[in-house]
Amino acid sequence: MSADDPDTRLIERVGRGEPAAMRALVAAKLPRILSLATRMLRDTPEAEDVAQEAFARTWRHAAAWRPGRARFDTWLHTVVLNLCRDRLRHRRAARGETLPDLADPSPDAEAMLIDTQRGKAVADAIAALPERQREAVLLVHYQDLSGAAAAEALGISVEALESLLARGRRNLRARLLSQEGER
């Protein structure tokens, strides 16, 4: 499996405590990790905190990393997903919510960067998806993980991932069509 994982040598160096290796790892992985956390949390400073915690965990656990169980990239995405889920749960608990988290209608930094009305509609529709469907869509379509890697990151079978993706796409399509009908 180490031949299949392009990060194996870098993680081994991080595990030996090489600061240069950690800097290289952060430089390589930060954009995608930050993108995933920002899309999930819709809050850039909070997403930055999640990314920092994910890399701190990488530094602490790299020495124990054993190639072959999972690709490092899949493990890192799983860590970020779990950290984001925890933060979303804490948000809901702080507001006394027990229902699924709905998208905040006010624009955030990411929404301001999206320069088309269609792009904002898609971002809002993704944010409004049920949690597991949103995670599946983000991992496969925005993080470019393979179906197998995304399924592993979510802790489900490939068939369950395909089902989540199908439901997520149907929900997105219906939401976007209804928004177009409202215009």
C-alpha positions, 0 to 999 in steps of 0.5 A: 500500500505504501507504493499506492500512497504518495504521502508515505515518505513524507509522513515517515519524515514528519514522524521522525520530527522533521519540521521541514517535512511538516512544512511541506505537508502543510503546504501540500494539503492545506488548500484542500483541507481548508476548502473542505472545512470552509464549505462544511462550516461556512465560517473561515476563521473556524475552518482555519482552526479545524485545519490547524487542529488537523495538522497538530494531530498529524504531527502528534500521530505521524510516528505511529502511522502505518501505511497499508490501512488507509491512504494518509489523505483519506485519514486526514480528510476523516479527521477534518470531517470529524472535527467539523461535525463536532463543531456543527454539533456544538453550534446546534447544542449552543442554540438548543437545536436538535434539527439538522443545521440549515444554511445561514442566509447571510453571505460569508467570506466564501459566498462573497468570493463566488462571483455568480448568482448560480454559484451562490445558489449551488453553495446554499443548496449544498449547505442545506443538504442533510449532513451525510449527503453534504459530506459525500457531495463535498468529498467526491465533487469538491475534494476529488476523492475517489468513491472508495476513498470518500466511502472510507473517510465517511466510514461507509461502504461504496454502495452506501456512498453511491446512495448518499450521492444519488439522494444528494444530487436529487435534493440539489437538483430539486432545490435548484429547480425550485429556486429557478422557478421562484425567479 
